[in-house]
Amino acid sequence: MTSLPIRLPRRQGGRRMPRPRLLLMPPATPHDHATPWNWTLLDATTTPPGGTWTPGDPLPEALQSAGHETILVLPPASATRFELTAPKGLKRDEWPLLVDRYRCDEGNGEPLTLARLDHVQGRLVLVGVARSRLQDWQATLARAGLSPAAWAPAFMGQPDPPERALCALPAGDDWMLRWHDVEENQAPGRCHWLSWPRNTALPPALAEREWYQPLADEDTLAWLAFLGRHLPHRLPRLAPQPGRGRSSRRLPISLAGARAWLPLRRCGLIVALLLLHGGLVAWQGHQSTREAAERQLAARFMSTPASADDASRRLAERASALADLAQRRARIEEHLAALSDLPDPARLQQLEVSGQRMRLGWAPEALSAAELEALRSRLAGLGQLTDTPTQLTLELDLSATEQGGQTP
């Protein structure tokens, strides 16, 4: 494995942030309210201050200023990147359906909060984090009086590696690895994020790449400041906590203000009257439709009463139907009981009943040639036998009488 010199990409190294950013990173353990958070305040002109803060303790003075943008930086292993081929016309509320097909934690049904990073030429790039973890971090900050405006996985602040290289950043006991596939036309392909234990050897495909480490093994605050300098300007936005929306200013109560707002108030009154009139018309139409439906329903029960003969006929039809169902169930149990002594390798694999037809199926690949031939002989003559390389199927007519059909 060869090493490349430590250098910053020109495009990202020359970026200047329009306003200071306060970066807050929670502990990697889910729902951990005792471990301190790391924070740093990035300014384009000064050395970034930083420190730790434990939930429940008073906020440091630097965190109480309102002149910066608060960003929640997620631990590396808490977010997942999806780069998918999106069908045309895919809507935002359909992203979870597309992502669920590629999630490796199929047993975990916890919903994800998804944000779009890119969408070019039918390729949709999403980043996802467990919704409960994101809401827990947001609630922890809200209790301290902080309201982050955006969130970003730590990998979003990792520089892109040179061609055919592997960008590695130390992150505690793990490596943050980032690389691109190489397409046939030598263009950068799919981007990959991976959090890998530092005490474990890399997979052979990654070990063959050139090693690019733009940051030495420094403390967490220096690492967080490095990520913050390389975060893009546009980040996924955070939805405000319920009941914590922005407070609106009250309009000044003065004579000039009242005169200025008088035309708007008149317009509002006119709109309210129009809405009220429309609501009354809609309610009357709903009442008319409801009354017509009630009259139709009443007419069904106010027709000529059924005679005694009609009641007897309906009871007879009901009794006949119940008898047919009982007879069909008895014939199903008969057929299954007759086939219950089949050897274990010839165990029944499929059972389907539709109307008066019952379909039984076996898997031929699980049987030897002798066992398969014995099973064919046993089923021959019982019903319609279909033999294919992948399935042996027997269809039985449950409506046949014992004299007209055979019983296994």
N, C-alpha and C positions, 0 to 999 in steps of 0.2 A: 504494500500500500504506500503510495507516494503522497507527500504533503505539499500543499500550495502555500505561498506566502499569505500572511494575514493582510487583507486589504478590504476596503469598503467599496461596494459597487458605486459607480459614479452617479447613476440616476438617483439612488437612495441617499448617498452621502451628501448630496447637495440640496436636499429637501429642507425647507424651513417651515416650521409649523406656524400658522397664523396666530394662535393664542396658546398660552401655557396649558399643559395637560397634566392632570393629577391621575396617576396610574395606581390602581389598587388591585392587589392579587390575593385571593383567599387561599387557605390551605388546600392541599390536594385531596385530603380525606373528605368524603361527602358528609354534609351536615355536622361539621366540626366547629363548635362555637367556643372552644377553649384555646385553640392554637392561634398565635398572633398572625395578623395580616401584614404583608409587605406593601409599602407605598413609596412613591417617588414623585417629585414635582419637576416636570421638564420645562425648561425655559431656554430659548435660543441663545441667550446672552450670558447665563450664569451656570455655574456647576450645579447639577441637580441635587437638591437635598433629598433625603429619604430616611426611612426608619420603619418601625413596626408599630402596630396598633392592635390591641386585643379588644374584641367586642365587649362592651360593658364599661370600658374605661373611658375617661374624657378624651376627646379628639385632640390631637396635636394642633398647635396654632396654625401651622401651614395648611391643614386640611379644612380650616374653617373659612378660608377666603372664598369669595364668590366670583373672583375674576378669572377662574380657570375652568377648563372643561374636564369633568370627572369621567374616567374610562375604567370599566371593570375588565381586567385582564384575566382570562381563564387559565388555570393550570394546563400544561401540555396534554396530559392524559385525559382531560375531561371533555374534549371536543373531538368531533369526527368530521373529516372532509369527504364530500361526495362529489365525484365528477362523472356525470351521467349524460347519456344521450336522451335528450328531451323531445318528445313528439310535438308536432306543431299544435298550437292552441292550448298548451298546458297552462292551467291557471295556478295561482299561488296556493289556493286551498287544496290543490291536488298534489303538491310536493310530497306530503307524507306518504301518499299511496305509492308514489314512485320510489321513495327512499326505502320503504319497508321491504321491497324486493331485494335490496342489497345489504340490509343490516345483518351483521354477523351475530347479533345477540337476539335471535328469533324468540327465545323464551321470555325475553324482557319486553313487555308490552308498554313500557313507560313512554309517553309521547315526547317528542323532541321539539325544541324551538329551533326553527330553521331560518337561515339568512342567506341571501344570494350574494356570492362573490363575483360571479361573471356569468354571462350567457351570450356566447358567440358561435355562430354557425351550427346551431342545434346542439351545442355542448353546454350543459347547465352545471355550474359549480356551486355547491351549497356547503355550508358549515352548520353542524347541528350540535346541540348540547341538551342534556336531559332537562326538561322544563322545571321539574321540582327543584333541582340543584340551582338553576338560575334564579328561580323565585326565592329560594332560601337565602342566597347571597344578597339579592336585592332587598329582601326584608331586613336582613342584618344591618345593611347600610342605612335603610330608612329609619330604623330605630335610633341610629346615631345622628340622624338629621342630614344624611347624605343622599343625594338622588343622582346616580350616574346617568349620563346622557346616552352612552353607547357601551357596547361590550365587544371584546375581540379575543379570540384564542391566541395563546402565546406564539403559535406558529405563524400568525399573520405578521409578526415583527421579525421573522427570521429571513435574512437575505437569500435571494436566489443563488444557487451555486453556479460556477462556470460550467461550460459544456462538458458532459460526461463526468462530472464531479459530484461528490456527496458533501453537502453542507451539514456540519455537526456543531451544535451548541451544547455546552455542559448545562444541565438542569438538575442539580442535586445528585441523586443516585442514578439518573438516566441521561441518555443522550437525546437531544432533539435532532432528528434526521430529516433532511429534505432533499429530494432529487427529482429529476425529470426523466421520463422515458425518451429514447431517441427514436424518432420516426425514420422511415426509409429515405425521406428526402432531407435528412439531417436537421430537420426543424425540431424545436423543443416539443416534446409530447406531453403526456399526462403527468401532472405534478403529484407527488406523494408526500405525506406527512407520517412520521413514525416516531413514537416514544419507545426507546430501546434501553434495557438495563446496561449500565456501563461495565458490569462485571461479567457480561455474557458476550461471547464471540459473535461478530456480525455474520449474517447469512453470506454465503459465498458470492452471490450476485452483487451485494453491496461492498463486500471487502475488496473486490476487484476495482472499484472506482477510486479516483483520486480523492484524497482527504482534504477538505476545505473547512478550516475552523477559524472564522473571523473574530472570535473572542476567546481570550485565555480563560482558564478555570478561575474565575473571580467569585466574589460573594454574590448573594442573591440580589442585593440592591443594584450593583453594577450591571448584573445580567438583566434586571428589569428595566433599567435606564437604557441599555443597549436595544432592547426590544422596542421601547417606546420611541426611540429615534427613527426606527425603520417601519413603524406602523403607517399604513396608508392614511390619507386625509379623510376618506369616507369609510365609516365603520358601521356595522349593524346597530341600529337604534334600539333602545330599551323602552318598552311600554311602561308608562307610569303605573305605580302601585294604585290599587283601588282606593278611592277616597283621598288621594294625594295629588290631585290635579293642580295645575297652575292657578293661582289666585288672580282673579280679575280686579282691576282697579274700579273704584266707584266713580261714577261721573260727577263732576263738580256741580253743585246745586247753586245756581246763580241765575239772575234774570236773563243775562245774555245767553247762558247755556240753555235755559228753558226755551227761549225764543228760537235758538238754532235747532233744537231737537223737536220742535213742535210739528213740522211737516212729516218727519219720520214717525212720530207717534200717530199722526192721522193715518198714514199709510198702514201702519201696523193694525190700527183699529179696523180699517177697511178689509184687510186680509183676514183678520179674525172673524168678521161678520160673514165674509164669503165662505170661509171654511165651515162656520156653523151652519150656514144655509145648505152647503153641500152635504154635510153630515146628516141634516134632517131629511134631505131628499133620499140619500142612500138608506137611512133607517126605514123610511116609508116603503121603499122598494123591497127591502129585506122582509118587512112585516107582510107585504102582499105575497111574496114568494112563500113565506112560512105558512100563511093562512091557506094558500092553495094546496100545499103539501099536506096540511092537517085535514083538509076536506077530502083529498084523495084517500088518505089513510082511513078516515072514518067511513067512506063509502065502501071500502073493502069489508068492513065488519057489519055494515048495515044492509048488506045484500040479503037475498032470500035465504032463510036458514036452511042448513043442510038437513036432508031427510034421514030417517033411521037406516034406510037401505045404504045411503052414502057412508054413514058412519060404520056400518058393518063391513062394507067393502074396503074402507081404508084400514080397518083393524086387520082384516084378512091379508091385505097386501103387506102390512107391517109384519105380521107373523110369518108370512112366506119369506120375506127378506131376511128375517132373523134366522129362520131355519136354513136358508141357503148359506148364510155366513157360517153357521155352526157346522154344516156339512163340509164346506170348503176347508175349515180349520181341521176337521177330523181327517180329511184326505191328506192334508199337508203333514200332519203328525204321522199318518200311516206311512207315507213315502219316506219320511226321515227316519222313522223307527226301523224300516226295512233295510235302510242303508247304513245303520249305525254300527254294523259288525265289519265294516271295511277295515283293512289294515291301516296302521298309523300313517305310513307314507302316502296312502290314498285318501288323506283327510280332505273333506269338502272345503273348497276355497271361496265359493261364491253361492249365495242364495238370494233369489229375487222373485217376488210374487207380484204379478200385475193382472188384476181381474181374475180370470179363471186359468191363467198360465203361470206355471212355476218353472224357474230356470235355475239349474244347478251347474256349477262349474268346478273343474279340477285343473291343476297345473301339471302338464306332462313332464316338464323338466325336472320335477322332484321325484319322478318314478323311474325305475329301471325298465328295460324293455319287457321283461317278463311280467312285472307288476302292471305295466301299462296295458299289455295284451289281456291280462286277467280282468282288469277293470273294464276294458271294452266289452269283453264277453259277458260280464255281469250286467252291464247297462244295456246291452243290445236287446231290443224288443220292448223295453220299458217305455220308450217315447222317442222323440226325434233327437238323434244323437249327431252332434257336429264335432268333427275331429280336425283340429288345426295344430300346427307346430307349437303354438303358444298356449292353447287352451282346449280342454275337452268339455263340451257343453251338452247337457241333457235337458230338453224341454218337455214338460209333462202337462197334460190337459186335466185340470182339476174338475171340470164339469162332466167328464166321462163317468159312466156308471161302472160298477164292478163287473157287470156282464160285458159291457162294450169295451173296456180297457183292461189293462193288466195292473196288478199290484206287485211292486218289487218284492 
